[in-house]
């Protein structure tokens, strides 16, 4: 896609033909190939983590990731997600000036919010350590994660640019580079430092992710525009308004993840967090592969046809069909072979995770079905509907987790996930049908 001497190609409107399916399959296979490589590397990374740092280390790493994810979500203001929509819209209008202003605004705001997030993490490190672990023992490590937030915010902005421009090939390459670097860094740090290598590994991975995203973002031809910082702040208002909807969705999800791990840590122990994390990570790894393969091109395409309700319905139906075709065989295999899979990716110390994995896999089927439907609200600009559904189901999830943990122990957390996605699938289907009917 070029801007000098060429017009920006218009995003095609999907039709009920083999062309639309082939486009979905083409982008899905491209990103899916990268996700597949990432999945294999993730398996290697997971196995080394299980052997080198055990359930205790996996639980500790999960808690650090939950803290970092929670603060990163607030710091990012959802801009990295809303910017995909803004960039895709500008490209669809063939408006070179709007493209340049949107991208410059995105980059500046990501720097600014990243700095604020880093300082907030450092200031709140002691408090977060006490809330999570019951003491200040991990405050220094939590403070160091502030740097991860800054670097992650900047690289997230670059990735949003690449996705909004629909440079699917570059996005696939970026995913491969990040997965390979993460694997090498994680193994090296765990071999060298053991449990003390968890935070250094997170820092180094953030550096590599930033370098890789910057490299691919620089290859995108962006129209040069003159714009003051004040103008960028003003232009960011619309991006932030939609971003706050994304942020709330991600925030409440991150909050549930954080509170889940904190509850397990305080009511059971860190090893139980490791067991939970092993099962949840395996289920999320597979379904993330499927949704990641579909999602890179789906949201920009859905946004581009948002004014045509019939086209929206066709695209959602096609995406759901493809998702089920990709996901069901793997989900059934995981459901049947859960104990063997736990031994393969972890060690015998993690075998209690097998029962949890089966419940998580059942929930993931509902996640695959509800996922394409959820984007309808965003593509149509129905932020209030999205806010309401995300809030309702996240609060339901948290209540189910607390009840399940009290009644069934650690297995109750997985049962809660399954029950949640039964309700979520039915609820999101009703909302999407109401908005597009």
C-alpha positions in Angstrom: 0.0 0.0 0.0 1.7 3.2 -1.1 0.8 6.9 -0.7 3.3 8.7 -3.0 1.9 8.9 -6.4 -0.7 6.2 -5.7 -4.1 6.1 -4.3 -4.9 4.0 -1.2 -6.7 0.9 -2.3 -10.3 0.7 -1.1 -11.2 -2.0 1.4 -13.4 -4.4 -0.4 -17.0 -5.0 0.7 -17.5 -8.7 1.5 -20.0 -10.5 -0.7 -21.7 -13.9 -0.2 -19.2 -15.5 -2.6 -16.2 -17.7 -2.4 -14.1 -14.5 -2.6 -15.1 -13.4 0.9 -14.4 -16.9 2.3 -11.1 -17.0 0.5 -10.0 -13.7 1.8 -10.8 -14.8 5.4 -8.9 -18.0 4.8 -6.0 -16.2 3.2 -5.5 -13.8 6.1 -6.3 -16.5 8.6 -3.8 -18.9 7.1 -1.1 -16.2 7.0 -1.6 -15.1 10.6 -2.4 -18.6 11.5 1.0 -19.8 10.2 2.7 -17.2 12.4 0.5 -18.1 15.3 1.3 -21.8 14.7 5.0 -21.1 15.0 4.3 -19.0 18.0 2.3 -21.9 19.5 5.1 -24.4 19.0 7.6 -22.0 20.5 5.2 -21.4 23.4 5.1 -25.1 24.0 8.9 -25.1 24.3 8.8 -22.1 26.6 6.2 -23.6 28.8 8.1 -26.9 29.1 11.3 -25.2 30.1 9.4 -23.1 32.6 7.8 -26.1 34.2 11.1 -27.9 34.5 13.3 -25.0 35.5 11.0 -23.1 38.0 8.2 -25.5 38.7 4.6 -24.8 39.8 5.8 -22.2 42.3 7.7 -20.2 39.6 4.9 -20.6 37.1 2.5 -19.2 39.8 4.9 -16.3 40.6 5.3 -15.4 36.9 1.5 -15.5 36.5 1.0 -13.1 39.3 3.6 -10.7 37.9 1.9 -10.9 34.5 -1.5 -10.2 36.1 -0.2 -7.1 37.8 1.5 -5.8 34.7 -1.5 -6.5 32.6 -3.8 -4.7 35.0 -1.7 -1.5 35.1 -0.9 -1.6 31.4 -4.6 -1.8 30.6 -5.3 1.4 32.5 -2.2 3.2 31.2 -3.0 2.3 27.6 -6.6 3.8 27.7 -7.5 1.3 25.0 -6.0 3.6 22.4 -4.0 0.8 20.8 -7.3 -1.0 20.0 -9.4 2.1 19.0 -6.6 3.3 16.7 -7.0 0.2 14.5 -10.5 1.4 13.8 -9.4 5.0 13.1 -6.6 4.0 10.8 -8.8 1.5 8.9 -11.5 4.1 8.5 -9.0 6.7 7.1 -7.6 4.2 4.7 -11.1 3.2 3.6 -11.8 6.9 2.8 -8.5 7.3 1.0 -7.8 10.4 3.1 -4.0 10.8 3.2 -4.1 13.7 5.6 -6.3 11.8 8.1 -4.1 8.8 7.9 -1.0 10.9 8.7 -2.7 12.8 11.5 -4.1 9.6 13.1 -0.8 7.8 13.0 1.2 10.8 14.5 -1.4 11.2 17.2 -1.3 7.5 18.0 2.5 7.5 18.4 2.5 10.5 20.6 -0.3 9.4 22.9 1.3 6.0 23.3 4.5 7.6 24.5 2.6 9.8 26.9 0.4 7.2 28.4 3.3 4.8 28.7 5.3 7.2 30.7 2.3 7.8 33.1 1.8 4.1 33.4 5.5 3.5 34.3 5.5 6.1 37.0 2.2 4.8 38.4 3.5 1.3 38.6 6.7 2.4 40.4 4.6 4.6 42.9 2.1 1.8 43.7 4.6 -1.1 43.7 4.5 -1.6 47.5 0.7 -1.5 47.6 0.3 -4.0 44.7 2.8 -6.4 46.3 0.8 -6.3 49.6 -2.5 -6.9 47.8 -1.2 -9.7 45.7 1.3 -11.5 48.0 0.4 -10.3 51.4 3.7 -8.5 52.0 6.2 -6.0 50.5 8.7 -8.7 49.5 8.0 -8.4 45.8 7.8 -4.5 45.7 11.1 -4.1 43.8 10.2 -6.6 41.1 6.8 -5.0 40.7 8.3 -1.5 40.4 10.7 -2.8 37.6 7.6 -3.9 35.6 6.9 -0.2 35.1 9.5 -0.2 32.3 7.7 -3.1 30.7 4.5 -1.0 30.7 6.3 1.9 28.9 7.9 -0.3 26.3 4.7 -2.3 25.8 2.6 0.8 25.3 4.9 2.1 22.5 5.2 -1.2 20.7 1.4 -1.7 21.0 0.9 1.6 19.1 3.2 0.4 16.3 1.3 -2.9 16.1 -2.0 -1.0 15.9 -0.6 0.9 12.9 0.4 -2.2 11.1 -3.0 -3.9 11.7 -5.0 -0.8 10.8 -3.1 -0.6 7.5 -3.9 -4.3 7.0 -0.3 -5.2 6.5 -1.0 -8.8 7.4 2.3 -10.1 6.2 4.3 -7.7 8.4 2.0 -8.6 11.3 2.7 -12.3 10.8 6.5 -11.7 10.7 6.3 -9.5 13.9 4.5 -12.3 15.7 7.1 -14.8 14.7 10.0 -12.6 15.8 8.4 -11.9 19.1 7.6 -15.5 19.8 11.2 -16.7 18.9 12.8 -13.9 21.0 10.5 -14.6 24.0 11.4 -18.3 23.9 15.2 -17.7 23.8 15.1 -15.0 26.4 12.9 -16.9 28.8 14.9 -20.1 28.6 18.2 -18.2 29.0 17.0 -16.2 32.0 15.5 -19.2 33.8 18.6 -21.3 33.2 20.8 -18.6 34.5 18.8 -17.1 37.3 16.0 -19.5 38.1 13.1 -17.7 39.9 15.1 -14.4 39.9 15.1 -14.5 36.1 11.3 -14.0 35.8 11.3 -10.2 35.8 14.6 -9.8 33.8 13.0 -12.0 31.1 9.9 -9.8 31.0 12.0 -6.7 30.6 14.1 -8.2 27.8 11.1 -9.5 26.0 9.5 -6.0 26.1 12.7 -4.5 24.6 12.8 -7.0 21.7 9.0 -6.6 21.1 9.5 -2.8 20.8 12.5 -3.2 18.4 10.6 -5.6 16.2 7.4 -3.5 16.1 9.4 -0.4 15.3 11.2 -2.1 12.5 8.0 -3.2 10.7 6.1 0.0 11.5 8.9 2.0 9.8 8.2 0.1 6.6 4.7 1.5 6.4 4.6 4.6 4.1 3.0 7.3 6.2 2.1 10.7 4.8 4.1 13.5 6.4 2.0 16.0 8.4 2.7 19.0 10.6 1.0 18.8 13.9 1.7 20.3 17.3 1.5 18.3 20.5 -1.6 20.3 21.5 -3.2 19.5 18.2 -2.4 15.8 18.8 -4.0 15.9 22.2 -7.1 17.5 20.7 -7.2 14.9 17.9 -6.9 12.1 20.4 -10.2 12.8 22.0 -12.2 10.6 19.7 -9.6 7.9 19.8 -9.7 8.0 23.6 -13.5 8.0 23.8 -13.7 4.7 21.9 -10.5 3.6 23.6 -12.0 3.9 27.0 -14.6 1.3 25.9 -11.8 -1.0 24.9 -9.9 -0.1 28.0 -12.9 -0.9 30.3 -13.3 -4.3 28.6 -9.6 -5.1 28.9 -9.4 -3.6 32.4 -12.3 -5.6 33.8 -10.8 -8.8 32.2 -7.4 -8.0 33.6 -9.0 -7.2 37.0 -10.7 -10.6 37.0 -7.5 -12.3 36.1 -5.6 -10.4 38.9 -8.2 -11.1 41.5 -8.5 -14.7 40.6 -4.8 -15.2 41.1 -4.8 -13.1 44.3 -7.7 -15.2 45.7 -6.0 -18.5 44.9 -2.7 -17.2 46.4 -4.3 -16.2 49.6 -6.8 -19.0 50.0 -4.6 -21.8 48.9 -0.9 -21.0 47.8 1.3 -20.0 45.0 1.6 -23.6 43.7 -2.1 -23.7 43.2 -1.8 -20.5 41.2 0.8 -22.4 39.1 -1.7 -25.3 38.6 -4.4 -22.9 37.6 -2.1 -21.0 35.3 -0.9 -24.2 33.5 -4.4 -25.3 32.6 -5.6 -21.8 31.7 -2.5 -21.1 29.6 -2.9 -24.3 27.6 -6.5 -23.6 26.8 -5.8 -19.9 26.0 -2.8 -20.9 23.9 -4.9 -23.0 21.5 -7.9 -20.7 21.3 -5.6 -17.7 21.1 -4.1 -19.3 18.0 -7.5 -19.7 16.3 -8.8 -16.2 17.3 -5.5 -14.6 16.5 -5.4 -16.2 13.1 -8.9 -14.9 12.3 -8.8 -11.5 14.1 -5.9 -9.6 12.4 -8.0 -8.8 9.3 -11.6 -9.4 10.7 -12.0 -6.2 12.8 -10.8 -3.8 10.1 -13.0 -5.5 7.4 -16.0 -5.4 9.7 -15.5 -1.7 10.4 -15.2 -1.0 6.7 -18.7 -2.4 6.0 -20.4 -1.3 9.2 -22.9 0.8 7.3 -24.2 -2.2 5.5 -26.1 -4.4 8.0 -26.5 -7.3 5.5 -22.7 -7.3 4.8 -22.0 -7.2 8.6 -24.3 -10.3 9.1 -22.6 -12.2 6.2 -19.1 -11.4 7.5 -20.0 -12.5 11.1 -21.5 -15.7 9.9 -18.6 -16.5 7.7 -16.1 -15.7 10.4 -18.0 -17.9 12.9 -18.1 -20.9 10.5 -14.3 -20.6 9.8 -13.7 -20.3 13.6 -15.6 -23.5 14.4 -13.9 -25.4 11.6 -10.5 -24.3 12.9 -11.2 -24.8 16.6 -13.4 -27.8 17.1 -10.9 -30.6 16.2 -8.2 -29.2 18.4 -10.6 -28.6 21.3 -11.9 -32.1 21.1 -8.4 -33.5 21.0 -7.4 -31.4 24.1 -10.6 -32.5 25.9 -9.8 -36.2 25.3 -6.0 -36.1 25.9 -5.8 -33.6 28.8 -3.6 -35.7 31.2 -1.2 -36.6 28.4 -1.0 -33.0 27.2 -0.2 -31.8 30.8 2.6 -34.3 31.0 3.9 -33.2 27.5 4.0 -29.5 28.2 4.7 -29.5 31.9 5.7 -32.2 34.4 4.0 -34.7 36.6 3.9 -32.0 39.3 1.2 -30.2 37.2 -1.1 -33.3 36.7 -3.9 -31.8 38.9 -4.3 -29.2 36.1 -5.7 -31.9 33.8 -9.3 -31.7 35.2 -9.2 -27.9 35.1 -8.0 -28.0 31.5 -11.1 -30.0 30.4 -13.5 -27.4 31.9 -11.5 -24.6 30.3 -11.6 -26.3 26.9 -15.4 -26.6 27.1 -15.6 -22.9 27.9 -13.3 -22.1 25.0 -15.9 -23.5 22.5 -18.3 -20.8 23.7 -15.5 -18.2 23.4 -14.9 -19.1 19.7 -18.6 -18.7 19.0 -19.1 -15.4 20.9 -15.9 -13.7 19.7 -17.0 -12.7 16.2 -20.3 -11.5 17.6 -18.7 -9.2 20.2 -17.0 -7.2 17.5 -20.3 -6.1 16.0 -20.9 -3.6 18.8 -17.5 -2.1 18.2 -17.7 -1.9 14.4 -21.1 -0.2 14.7 -19.8 2.2 17.3 -22.2 0.9 20.0 -19.8 1.6 22.8 -22.6 1.6 25.5 -23.7 -1.9 24.5 -20.2 -3.1 24.6 -19.6 -1.5 28.0 -22.7 -3.0 29.4 -22.1 -6.6 28.1 -18.4 -6.6 29.1 -19.2 -5.3 32.6 -22.1 -7.7 33.2 -20.3 -10.8 32.1 -17.0 -9.9 33.9 -18.9 -9.3 37.2 -20.7 -12.6 36.6 -17.3 -14.3 36.0 -15.9 -12.9 39.2 -18.9 -14.0 41.2 -18.8 -17.5 39.7 -15.0 -17.8 40.5 -15.6 -16.8 44.1 -18.4 -19.3 44.5 -16.6 -22.0 42.6 -13.4 -21.6 44.7 -15.4 -21.7 47.9 -17.4 -24.8 46.9 -15.1 -26.9 44.7 -11.6 -25.4 45.5 -9.2 -24.8 42.6 -11.4 -26.9 40.1 -14.3 -24.5 40.8 -12.4 -21.7 39.0 -12.4 -23.7 35.8 -16.1 -24.7 36.1 -16.9 -21.0 36.5 -15.2 -20.3 33.1 -17.4 -22.9 31.4 -20.6 -21.6 33.0 -19.6 -18.0 32.1 -19.3 -18.8 28.4 -22.7 -20.5 28.2 -24.2 -17.2 29.4 -21.9 -15.1 27.4 -22.6 -16.8 24.1 -26.4 -16.5 24.6 -26.1 -12.9 25.7 -23.8 -11.6 23.0 -25.9 -13.4 20.3 -29.0 -11.6 21.5 -27.3 -8.2 21.5 -25.7 -8.7 18.0 -29.0 -9.9 16.6 -30.8 -6.8 18.0 -28.2 -4.4 16.6 -28.2 -5.9 13.1 -31.8 -7.0 12.6 
